[in-house]
Amino acid sequence: MKPFIVGVAGGSASGKTAVCREITKQLGEGNAELVAQKVVIVSLSSFYKTLTSEEQALAAEGNYNFDHPGTAALALCAIRP
């Protein structure tokens, strides 16, 4: 089977992780070892930039927008040879 990429997008708490887990489950039909060889889930949450102390304070107050494109270190997502 030729590899392909499935992108799942949506706002915070919209169910993206649940959808990815269900896709993984359906592909492997309960065979976790088989799924591990077929599926990789890359979460953009793993690529947040380090927050400044001011941004940390805003986040603690619930006033920091983690959905803004500028919050992710997108260069870290790039595949390099």
Residue frames as qw, qx, qy, qz and C-alpha x, y, z in Angstrom:
[[0.000, 0.890, 0.456, 0.000, 0.00, 0.00, 0.00],
 [0.387, 0.481, -0.023, 0.786, 1.32, 3.43, -0.93],
 [0.284, -0.392, -0.509, 0.712, 1.68, 5.83, 2.06],
 [0.008, -0.670, -0.368, -0.645, -0.66, 8.79, 2.33],
 [0.139, -0.035, -0.470, 0.871, -1.34, 11.64, 4.76],
 [0.232, -0.707, -0.621, -0.246, -4.66, 12.47, 6.38],
 [0.126, 0.219, -0.283, 0.925, -4.96, 15.94, 7.88],
 [0.327, -0.668, -0.668, 0.004, -7.43, 16.57, 10.69],
 [0.171, 0.229, -0.145, 0.947, -8.07, 20.20, 11.58],
 [0.376, -0.717, -0.521, -0.271, -10.34, 22.06, 13.96],
 [0.162, -0.760, 0.226, -0.588, -10.46, 24.39, 16.90],
 [0.000, 0.323, -0.799, 0.506, -9.47, 23.64, 20.47],
 [0.363, 0.066, 0.799, -0.475, -11.43, 20.80, 22.06],
 [0.610, 0.315, -0.193, -0.701, -13.24, 20.05, 18.78],
 [0.913, -0.008, 0.353, -0.205, -12.49, 16.32, 18.87],
 [0.502, 0.691, -0.502, -0.137, -9.45, 16.06, 16.58],
 [0.089, -0.436, 0.876, -0.183, -7.65, 13.61, 18.86],
 [0.653, 0.110, 0.638, -0.393, -10.78, 11.48, 19.24],
 [0.751, 0.580, -0.058, -0.308, -11.16, 11.33, 15.45],
 [0.327, 0.644, -0.692, -0.004, -7.50, 10.31, 15.01],
 [0.329, -0.263, 0.857, -0.296, -7.83, 7.61, 17.65],
 [0.756, 0.303, 0.430, -0.390, -10.96, 6.25, 15.98],
 [0.644, 0.654, -0.338, -0.209, -9.26, 6.18, 12.58],
 [0.073, 0.537, -0.829, 0.137, -6.32, 4.34, 14.14],
 [0.548, -0.049, 0.736, -0.393, -8.67, 1.89, 15.82],
 [0.788, 0.460, 0.180, -0.366, -10.57, 1.20, 12.61],
 [0.495, 0.676, -0.533, -0.123, -7.38, 0.67, 10.61],
 [0.093, 0.426, -0.875, 0.213, -5.93, -1.80, 13.07],
 [0.774, -0.252, -0.389, -0.432, -9.14, -3.46, 14.23],
 [0.788, -0.588, 0.097, -0.153, -7.64, -3.96, 17.69],
 [0.900, 0.045, -0.038, 0.432, -4.15, -5.04, 16.60],
 [0.229, -0.948, 0.070, 0.211, -2.06, -2.33, 18.32],
 [0.579, -0.382, 0.503, 0.516, 1.24, -3.69, 16.99],
 [0.480, 0.444, 0.594, 0.469, -0.03, -3.55, 13.40],
 [0.053, 0.956, 0.278, 0.083, -1.36, -0.02, 13.87],
 [0.430, -0.783, 0.214, 0.396, 1.98, 1.16, 15.28],
 [0.536, -0.097, 0.585, 0.601, 3.60, 0.10, 12.03],
 [0.284, 0.564, 0.627, 0.456, 0.99, 1.90, 9.89],
 [0.101, -0.889, -0.329, -0.302, -0.10, 5.07, 11.68],
 [0.445, -0.094, -0.298, 0.839, 1.73, 8.07, 13.10],
 [0.109, -0.898, -0.411, -0.113, -0.20, 10.86, 14.77],
 [0.435, 0.090, -0.129, 0.886, 1.65, 14.18, 14.79],
 [0.170, -0.844, -0.496, 0.109, -0.05, 16.73, 16.99],
 [0.281, 0.706, -0.016, 0.650, 0.66, 20.39, 16.39],
 [0.559, -0.807, -0.006, -0.193, 0.35, 20.81, 20.17],
 [0.873, -0.267, 0.069, 0.402, 3.79, 19.20, 20.37],
 [0.568, 0.302, 0.161, 0.749, 5.27, 22.14, 18.47],
 [0.160, -0.958, -0.231, -0.060, 4.24, 25.16, 20.56],
 [0.377, 0.609, -0.313, 0.624, 6.86, 27.86, 20.91],
 [0.469, -0.283, -0.579, 0.603, 8.25, 28.44, 24.39],
 [0.135, -0.885, -0.373, -0.243, 6.12, 31.09, 26.05],
 [0.218, 0.470, -0.322, 0.793, 7.61, 34.28, 27.43],
 [0.139, -0.216, -0.733, 0.630, 6.85, 35.12, 31.05],
 [0.339, 0.188, 0.070, -0.919, 4.21, 37.59, 29.86],
 [0.593, 0.052, -0.598, -0.537, 2.59, 34.92, 27.66],
 [0.383, -0.106, -0.884, 0.246, 2.71, 32.43, 30.54],
 [0.097, 0.206, 0.514, -0.827, 0.86, 34.92, 32.74],
 [0.513, 0.162, -0.217, -0.815, -1.80, 35.41, 30.05],
 [0.554, 0.017, -0.800, -0.230, -2.14, 31.63, 29.67],
 [0.197, -0.128, -0.822, 0.519, -2.54, 31.17, 33.42],
 [0.279, 0.278, 0.322, -0.861, -5.41, 33.68, 33.31],
 [0.504, 0.443, 0.741, 0.011, -6.98, 31.91, 30.33],
 [0.283, 0.875, 0.084, -0.384, -6.24, 34.89, 28.09],
 [0.140, -0.524, 0.677, 0.497, -3.67, 33.39, 25.70],
 [0.795, 0.429, 0.002, -0.429, -4.80, 32.23, 22.25],
 [0.520, -0.332, 0.756, 0.219, -3.10, 28.88, 21.65],
 [0.671, 0.494, 0.550, 0.054, -5.02, 28.59, 18.33],
 [0.234, 0.912, -0.160, -0.295, -3.22, 31.56, 16.77],
 [0.885, 0.417, -0.103, 0.181, -0.84, 30.41, 14.00],
 [0.222, 0.777, -0.427, 0.406, 2.02, 32.35, 15.59],
 [0.657, -0.573, 0.395, -0.289, 2.02, 30.07, 18.65],
 [0.970, 0.024, 0.224, 0.086, 3.47, 27.09, 16.79],
 [0.216, -0.662, 0.584, 0.417, 7.12, 26.61, 15.86],
 [0.847, 0.445, 0.118, -0.266, 6.18, 25.37, 12.40],
 [0.377, 0.699, -0.606, -0.049, 9.81, 25.05, 11.27],
 [0.341, -0.355, 0.840, -0.229, 10.12, 22.15, 13.74],
 [0.786, 0.260, 0.446, -0.340, 7.41, 20.30, 11.79],
 [0.558, 0.679, -0.372, -0.298, 9.41, 20.30, 8.57],
 [0.966, -0.050, 0.210, 0.140, 10.91, 17.02, 7.39],
 [0.076, 0.860, -0.474, -0.174, 14.62, 17.34, 6.90],
 [0.875, 0.321, -0.361, 0.011, 16.90, 14.91, 5.08]]
